[in-house]
Amino acid sequence: MAEEIHVLLVEDDDNDAEMALRVLTKAGLTGGAVRVRDGQEALDLLLGGGRGAPRTTRNLRLIVLDLKLPRVDGLDLLARLRADPRTWNVPVVVLTSSMLPADVSASYRAGANSFLVKTVAFESQAQTLREVASYWLRLNVTAEN
Amino acid sequence: MSLDVRTLAAALALGHLVQIVALGFQFVVNRKMRGFGWWVAWPSAVVAGMACMMMRDVPGLRTPAILGQNGLIVFGVLCLYIGLMRFHGVRESRVFVFGTLGIFLVSHGYFVVVSDRIDARSAILSLALASVAGVTSWELWKLRTQGTAAAVRMLALVLALHGLYQAGRAVRVTFGAPTPPMFDPSLFNVLTYVEGIISGGLFTFGLIILVNQRLQADMQAARDDFELFFEANPEATVLTRLDDGAIVRANRSSEELYGFRREEGLGRTTADLGVYLEPSQRERLLEDLRTKGEASDCELSFRRRDGREFVGSMSARVLRLHGVPHVIGVTRDVSGQKRAELALAQKAAEIRELNAGLERHVAERTAELERSGRELERSSRELERSSRELERSNRELERTNRELERTNRELEAFVYTIAHDLRAPLRAIDGFSAVLLEEQAERLGDDGSKLLTRIRTGAQAMDRLIRDLLEYARVGSVVLRPEPIDMAALARVCFAEVAPEEVRGRFELVVRELPEATADPTLVRLVFRHLLANAVRFTLPAPRRCIEISGSRTLGWLTYRVSDTGVGFDPIHARKLFGVFQRLQANEASEGTGIGLAIVKRIVERHGGRVRAEGSINGGATFTFELPEAGAAHG
């Protein structure tokens, strides 16, 4: 995996992941988007369990995070990323099917930059993803590490 | 006439013996009087002196005889002095007595033993007698009282004369005149004895008169005292003879009590005067006096001279006056006391009566109070029981509530989980259908595309249903956070949210002045959203599209109305509208899930309010919800 990762999708549902990647690829982010199935995979990829950040995530510009995940939960992952000096500044957008106000506030408290609810209607979901990616990859200025 | 001196001396002695007898008799009769013994001692000493004188001629006894004779005479007059002083209750001067006696004895003894000179002896004796007589006379004069003045004057005079004679004799002896021998019957000697006899006799008479005067004075004083006591006695005191009842004496108080002057009453009987109102009472009193000799505190009715009647308390006693039985009676007017007693008794009776009434009243009131108390107690017991039951019910209710809350929370969590899990496949169905429609449209053909579109519509409807159910569940369990809400502004915002942009312009929205409400804004927002969404949905097909929001404030209720000119509904179903899954029009295009109004009802009812729907087929609909005004409590 020598390619550079710009967007990391943390999603356990294969269908949701498939559709999200399709949308992002269509939006011109081919090769830049990578999907992992849960928090542990994300941690392995991003922090590698060793010293120094892997080269592949050096230019990571956005993490799209589902909350309900096996092994390491979305909120736990978020907290650990924010606590790590290598990933503390990576923008995280929560994309979940939960509409619980408690989940919303917990996410922001853990350091989420945005909170989006998954919808069933494909068009609106696709539009949301495109706009989010466009915003965070093209407009947003991220803090230097 | 020639007199033998010895005879004279004997006569003197005899005279003094008579005096002894007279004074001794007085002494025996009047033992109570003081000084009498000394009086008797005086003539006794003189007699003894005379006896000594007779013994002059006895060989060897001359000197003691001379000393005894003269010493006893001087001693005698000193005894008289002492007796008179003591008779008057005065202490004699001992200096005078012993001084006189001492000086006399020494000087006289000198002229007997050392230098036997009769002239000197005579002078000394006369001088001593003169001085004692003078002093006694002077002292006596000073002690005279009104009762004894006559006797004292006489005695003082006799003493003074005796003293003067003796003084003269002393002067004569001292200055030249030769003193004749003791028994020489010269005038000098004879006079001395004669004077002694006369003055001694006179003196004894004087003493007896003095005693009598004294006795008389004492008696008078006693009488005067009695008179004073009798007269000054504040109680009416009357002395009557027992036999005939004649009044002998009456005091001033009795004059005042009976109204008679003493002169009128004396000698007459009390019966004559008519002071006894009931003579029988007097008879009983007299009977008591005759048998027992006294009567005390007898109450009798009297009549005064002026006719006024009174009750007297009489105490009487029989006493013998001059051998005649008399009655001394003391009467006190007790009318006032009687009246007071009567009044007191009357008052006491009144008080007893009052007390009895009061007691009766108290007893009645007590019984009433007791009855009330018992009722109160019973009520209180019932109340307590009810209160305990209520408490138990409350506890049960609380427990049920807690259980319900827990169940609700569990249900909510369950619902969320279900929703989450249900929506994922829906997203897949819809999403991949969309991908197919987009990427494989040609292969699918029109029919295939239509079918896929219907699949998508179904999936999206199911998603809405899930979201609404979720919302319905949430509004039932969420904690209310009320705050003041500008209802009109909120209604406008909600309309903008629920009316799709492309059709919004076709509606006429009228928002009237709405009363401010205090409620949970998130939930009230849902109310407006659902009501307005419904209004938009059912008005869109109608020819006139007007939605009006109005409100009012009445009797503690805030009323809000959302009226439209839409297709309306059959009033028969008005109540069904608020049930879950109730939808009157099976119109898929209307996009309703049938839960919206149920959510509205649930929110309003959680705020203590109520909802209702009015409408008619094609006549529009009006949905009304009422909220209790802040502070107003509504069951």
Interface residues (C-beta under 8 A of the other chain):
Chain A: D13 N15 D16 M19 R22 K68 S97 S98 M99 L100 K118 T119 V120 A121 F122 E123 Q125 A126
Chain B: Y416 A419 H420 R423 A424 P425 L426 R427 A428 D430 G431 F432 S433 A434 V435 R456 A459 Q460 M462 D463 R467 L470
